[in-house]
Amino acid sequence: KVLRPRMNLDFAVLLMRSSYNAVDEIDIVAMDQFQRDFFLIRQAEYKPYAESLGTGAMMQGDLADPNYFDFISFAQYATINRE
């Protein structure tokens, strides 16, 4: 596995918010439904993803961690794709 440097946190947050705001702006789904689906996808997919990386390879909730950013981006775009 290749170690990647930590991301700039402000940039990571901006990327996530940009996608969220775009979904809200084009109104493809009610945002309460989006939040519910996003939660369910994260809940279902987190453990298998974390286990595939190995213990300690990712810090949950840390958007500057490239592994967690990959996971949360996947979950966000999987949610968007469901709609």
CYANA upper distance limits for C-alpha pairs under 8 A (distance plus 0.5 A):
  4 ARG  CA     66 PRO  CA      7.32
  5 PRO  CA     66 PRO  CA      7.84
  6 ARG  CA     64 ALA  CA      5.85
  6 ARG  CA     65 ASP  CA      5.82
  6 ARG  CA     66 PRO  CA      6.45
  7 MET  CA     11 PHE  CA      8.02
  7 MET  CA     12 ALA  CA      7.21
  7 MET  CA     63 LEU  CA      8.14
  7 MET  CA     64 ALA  CA      4.99
  7 MET  CA     65 ASP  CA      6.90
  7 MET  CA     66 PRO  CA      6.77
  8 ASN  CA     12 ALA  CA      6.77
  8 ASN  CA     64 ALA  CA      6.48
  9 LEU  CA     13 VAL  CA      6.64
  9 LEU  CA     63 LEU  CA      6.85
  9 LEU  CA     64 ALA  CA      5.41
 10 ASP  CA     14 LEU  CA      6.63
 11 PHE  CA     15 LEU  CA      6.72
 12 ALA  CA     16 MET  CA      6.91
 12 ALA  CA     63 LEU  CA      6.67
 12 ALA  CA     64 ALA  CA      7.05
 12 ALA  CA     69 PHE  CA      7.93
 13 VAL  CA     17 ARG  CA      6.59
 13 VAL  CA     63 LEU  CA      7.59
 14 LEU  CA     18 SER  CA      6.43
 15 LEU  CA     19 SER  CA      7.02
 16 MET  CA     20 TYR  CA      6.86
 16 MET  CA     73 SER  CA      7.74
 17 ARG  CA     21 ASN  CA      6.42
 18 SER  CA     22 ALA  CA      6.58
 19 SER  CA     23 VAL  CA      6.82
 20 TYR  CA     24 ASP  CA      6.82
 21 ASN  CA     25 GLU  CA      6.46
 22 ALA  CA     26 ILE  CA      6.67
 23 VAL  CA     27 ASP  CA      6.43
 23 VAL  CA     28 ILE  CA      6.78
 23 VAL  CA     29 VAL  CA      7.97
 23 VAL  CA     80 ILE  CA      7.95
 24 ASP  CA     28 ILE  CA      7.75
 24 ASP  CA     29 VAL  CA      8.05
 24 ASP  CA     30 ALA  CA      8.22
 24 ASP  CA     31 MET  CA      7.12
 28 ILE  CA     83 GLU  CA      7.30
 29 VAL  CA     33 GLN  CA      7.28
 29 VAL  CA     34 PHE  CA      6.91
 29 VAL  CA     83 GLU  CA      7.06
 30 ALA  CA     34 PHE  CA      6.78
 31 MET  CA     35 GLN  CA      6.56
 32 ASP  CA     36 ARG  CA      6.74
 33 GLN  CA     37 ASP  CA      6.62
 34 PHE  CA     38 PHE  CA      6.42
 34 PHE  CA     79 THR  CA      7.41
 34 PHE  CA     80 ILE  CA      8.17
 35 GLN  CA     39 PHE  CA      6.61
 36 ARG  CA     40 LEU  CA      6.80
 37 ASP  CA     41 ILE  CA      6.64
 37 ASP  CA     79 THR  CA      6.67
 38 PHE  CA     42 ARG  CA      6.66
 38 PHE  CA     75 ALA  CA      6.97
 38 PHE  CA     76 GLN  CA      6.76
 38 PHE  CA     79 THR  CA      6.02
 39 PHE  CA     43 GLN  CA      6.53
 40 LEU  CA     44 ALA  CA      6.59
 41 ILE  CA     45 GLU  CA      6.44
 41 ILE  CA     75 ALA  CA      6.51
 41 ILE  CA     78 ALA  CA      8.24
 41 ILE  CA     79 THR  CA      7.63
 42 ARG  CA     46 TYR  CA      6.09
 42 ARG  CA     72 ILE  CA      7.89
 42 ARG  CA     75 ALA  CA      6.33
 43 GLN  CA     47 LYS  CA      8.30
 45 GLU  CA     49 TYR  CA      6.69
 45 GLU  CA     75 ALA  CA      8.41
 46 TYR  CA     50 ALA  CA      6.49
 46 TYR  CA     71 PHE  CA      8.07
 47 LYS  CA     51 GLU  CA      6.50
 48 PRO  CA     52 SER  CA      6.63
 49 TYR  CA     53 LEU  CA      7.07
 49 TYR  CA     71 PHE  CA      7.94
 50 ALA  CA     54 GLY  CA      6.90
 50 ALA  CA     55 THR  CA      7.95
 50 ALA  CA     57 ALA  CA      8.13
 50 ALA  CA     58 MET  CA      7.45
 51 GLU  CA     55 THR  CA      7.33
 53 LEU  CA     57 ALA  CA      6.38
 53 LEU  CA     58 MET  CA      8.07
 57 ALA  CA     67 ASN  CA      8.01
 58 MET  CA     65 ASP  CA      7.24
 58 MET  CA     67 ASN  CA      6.26
 58 MET  CA     68 TYR  CA      6.43
 59 MET  CA     65 ASP  CA      7.20
 59 MET  CA     68 TYR  CA      7.07
 60 GLN  CA     68 TYR  CA      6.80
 61 GLY  CA     68 TYR  CA      7.56
 62 ASP  CA     68 TYR  CA      6.94
 62 ASP  CA     69 PHE  CA      8.09
 63 LEU  CA     68 TYR  CA      6.53
 63 LEU  CA     69 PHE  CA      5.55
 64 ALA  CA     68 TYR  CA      8.18
 64 ALA  CA     69 PHE  CA      7.28
 65 ASP  CA     69 PHE  CA      6.58
 66 PRO  CA     70 ASP  CA      6.56
 67 ASN  CA     71 PHE  CA      6.87
 68 TYR  CA     72 ILE  CA      6.61
 69 PHE  CA     73 SER  CA      6.40
 70 ASP  CA     74 PHE  CA      6.59
 71 PHE  CA     75 ALA  CA      6.74
 72 ILE  CA     76 GLN  CA      6.58
 73 SER  CA     77 TYR  CA      6.62
 74 PHE  CA     78 ALA  CA      6.37
 75 ALA  CA     79 THR  CA      6.60
 76 GLN  CA     80 ILE  CA      6.80
 77 TYR  CA     81 ASN  CA      6.47
 78 ALA  CA     82 ARG  CA      6.82
 79 THR  CA     83 GLU  CA      7.60
